[in-house]
Amino acid sequence: MQEALCRELGLQTPLICWHARRDDLIEFVCTLSLVTAAVGNIAHEIITLQRTEIGELEEPHASTKVGSSTMPHKRNPMMCESVLGLARLARQHAALAIDSSLNENERDWSTVQAEWAFVGESCLLAAVALDQIAPVLSGLTVNVERMRANLGLTGGLMLSEAVMMRLAQTMGRLRAHDVVHELAMTSHEDGIPFAQLLVQDPRVSSILSRSQIDQLLDPASYTGLATDMVDRVLSRLATS
């Protein structure tokens, strides 16, 4: 009967009684906590990038949505805040699940009663978090121009590594670091454009042309394996 029921439900037949083996239940709850944490991490990133001073992302906003009862202009990421709250609640259940492995004589009814609470809540928290993040992602506003502007806030300094690695091919890694560090600090402290300092410095200009420097300071040319990683993830999702 047990095998027939498990087969109908698409489950594996347990080797021993459930009350003596808590591993499966613990793994189930911890998996739900991980799923909810992943969703919460997405929500947290959107909350951060929706800040006025960053403004790169924004969750869907309807005209009927009220951001504040006293400040009518506010567009708070309320959907993401809700998801993040659910994630913080769900992660506590992982600790409770692991604690449930400690049973008195393999059948501690106090542990079972605790499971009645946190197992069901874990399912609900994960389900609601997934349900709430779906419309956020499908309706997410991406401000590409603001992203470009933010990348340019340091005047090219954030691409100093790219310049250093290119110079290292000729002058060596340590010397390249010293040269770029010196110019980067001058740019930061004196407010001189980093590209200008690179072009004017003979140690750099003897190796790199102005067009090469401009290319190295272009964020789009220094994304590494990011595109390949995204493609791999999407490919796996498409076949799963």
C-alpha positions in Angstrom: 0.0 0.0 0.0 2.8 2.4 0.9 4.6 1.7 -2.4 1.3 2.2 -4.4 0.6 5.5 -2.7 4.1 6.9 -3.2 4.0 5.8 -6.9 0.7 7.6 -7.4 2.1 10.7 -5.8 5.4 10.6 -7.6 7.3 10.1 -4.4 10.1 7.7 -3.5 9.2 5.0 -0.9 11.0 5.8 2.3 13.4 3.2 3.6 12.3 3.5 7.3 9.6 5.2 9.3 9.3 8.9 9.0 9.5 9.6 12.7 12.9 7.9 13.0 14.4 9.6 9.9 14.0 13.4 9.8 16.5 14.0 7.0 13.9 14.3 4.2 11.7 16.7 6.1 14.7 18.8 7.0 15.9 18.9 3.4 12.5 19.9 2.2 12.2 22.8 4.6 15.8 24.0 4.0 15.2 23.8 0.3 12.1 26.0 0.7 14.1 28.4 2.8 16.8 28.6 0.1 14.2 29.2 -2.6 12.6 32.0 -0.6 16.0 33.4 0.2 16.9 33.5 -3.5 13.7 35.3 -4.3 14.3 37.7 -1.3 17.8 38.4 -2.7 16.2 39.5 -6.0 13.8 41.7 -4.2 16.5 43.2 -2.0 18.6 44.1 -5.1 15.6 45.8 -6.7 14.9 47.8 -3.5 18.5 49.0 -3.5 18.6 49.9 -7.2 15.2 51.7 -7.0 16.6 54.3 -4.5 16.3 57.8 -5.9 20.1 58.3 -5.9 20.6 55.1 -8.0 17.3 54.8 -10.0 18.3 51.9 -12.2 15.4 49.6 -11.6 11.7 50.1 -10.5 9.1 47.6 -9.6 5.7 48.0 -11.4 3.8 51.1 -10.3 0.1 51.6 -10.7 -1.7 54.9 -10.4 -3.7 53.5 -7.5 -0.6 52.5 -5.6 0.1 54.7 -2.6 3.7 55.0 -1.6 3.1 57.1 1.5 0.1 58.5 3.4 2.0 61.8 4.0 4.3 62.2 1.0 2.3 61.8 -2.2 5.3 61.8 -4.4 6.8 58.5 -3.1 7.1 55.4 -5.2 8.1 52.8 -2.7 9.1 49.2 -3.7 6.3 47.8 -1.6 6.0 44.5 -3.5 9.7 43.8 -3.1 9.6 44.8 0.6 6.9 42.3 1.1 8.9 39.5 -0.6 12.0 40.4 1.5 9.9 40.2 4.7 8.7 36.7 3.7 12.3 35.6 3.0 13.4 36.8 6.5 10.6 34.8 8.1 11.3 31.7 6.0 15.0 31.4 6.8 14.2 31.0 10.5 12.4 27.8 9.7 15.6 26.2 8.4 17.1 26.3 11.8 13.9 24.9 13.4 14.0 22.0 10.9 17.6 21.1 11.7 16.8 21.3 15.4 13.9 18.8 14.8 16.5 16.1 14.1 17.2 15.9 17.8 14.5 13.6 19.1 13.9 11.8 22.4 14.0 8.1 21.7 13.4 8.8 18.0 9.8 9.9 18.6 9.6 13.2 20.4 6.0 14.5 20.1 7.0 18.0 21.1 9.2 18.1 17.9 6.3 16.9 15.8 4.0 19.6 17.1 6.6 22.2 16.2 6.8 20.7 12.7 3.1 21.2 12.3 3.7 24.9 12.5 6.9 25.5 10.5 6.5 23.0 7.7 3.2 24.5 6.6 4.4 28.0 7.1 7.5 27.3 5.0 5.3 26.1 2.2 3.1 29.2 2.4 6.0 31.6 2.7 7.8 30.2 -0.4 4.6 30.0 -2.4 3.6 33.6 -1.6 7.1 35.0 -2.2 7.2 33.3 -5.6 3.7 34.5 -6.4 4.6 38.1 -5.5 8.0 38.3 -7.3 6.5 37.0 -10.6 4.7 40.3 -11.5 7.6 42.3 -10.3 10.0 40.7 -12.7 7.5 40.6 -15.6 6.8 44.4 -15.2 10.2 45.5 -14.0 11.3 48.9 -15.4 15.0 49.0 -16.4 16.5 52.5 -16.7 19.4 51.8 -19.1 20.4 55.5 -19.4 20.6 55.8 -15.6 22.9 52.7 -15.5 25.2 54.3 -18.1 25.3 57.5 -16.1 26.1 55.7 -12.8 28.9 53.7 -14.5 30.4 57.1 -15.5 30.2 58.7 -12.1 33.9 57.8 -11.4 35.1 59.2 -14.7 36.5 55.9 -15.8 38.2 55.0 -12.5 36.1 51.8 -12.1 37.9 50.5 -15.3 41.4 51.0 -13.8 41.8 47.2 -13.6 41.3 46.9 -17.4 44.0 49.5 -18.0 46.4 47.9 -15.5 46.0 44.4 -17.0 46.6 45.7 -20.5 49.7 47.7 -19.4 50.9 44.6 -17.5 51.4 42.8 -20.8 54.2 45.2 -21.6 55.6 46.6 -18.3 54.8 43.8 -15.9 52.0 43.4 -13.4 53.5 45.2 -10.4 54.8 48.2 -12.3 51.5 48.5 -14.1 49.6 48.5 -10.8 51.9 51.3 -9.4 51.5 53.5 -12.5 47.7 53.1 -12.7 47.3 53.5 -8.9 49.3 56.8 -9.0 47.2 58.2 -11.8 43.9 57.0 -10.3 44.7 58.7 -7.0 45.6 61.9 -8.8 42.3 61.7 -10.7 40.3 61.1 -7.5 42.0 63.8 -5.4 42.4 66.6 -8.0 39.3 65.9 -10.1 41.2 65.4 -13.3 39.6 63.0 -15.8 41.3 59.6 -15.6 41.4 59.3 -19.4 43.2 62.6 -19.6 45.9 61.6 -17.1 46.4 58.3 -18.9 46.9 60.0 -22.3 49.2 62.6 -20.9 51.4 60.2 -19.0 54.3 59.0 -21.2 54.5 55.7 -19.4 51.0 54.9 -20.6 50.9 56.8 -23.9 54.0 55.0 -25.1 52.1 51.8 -25.0 48.4 52.7 -25.5 46.9 55.1 -28.0 44.0 57.4 -27.2 41.5 55.1 -28.9 42.8 52.1 -27.0 42.5 53.9 -23.7 38.9 55.0 -24.6 38.1 51.4 -25.4 39.6 50.1 -22.1 37.5 52.7 -20.2 34.3 51.6 -21.8 32.3 49.4 -19.3 30.7 47.5 -22.2 34.1 46.2 -23.3 34.9 44.7 -19.8 32.1 42.4 -18.9 34.2 39.3 -18.9 32.2 36.0 -18.8 29.0 37.7 -17.6 27.1 37.1 -20.9 28.2 33.5 -21.1 27.1 32.8 -17.5 23.7 34.3 -18.2 23.3 32.3 -21.3 24.2 29.1 -19.5 21.7 29.7 -16.8 18.9 30.5 -19.3 19.8 27.5 -21.3 19.5 25.2 -18.3 16.2 26.8 -17.3 14.9 26.3 -20.8 15.6 22.5 -20.7 14.6 21.9 -17.1 
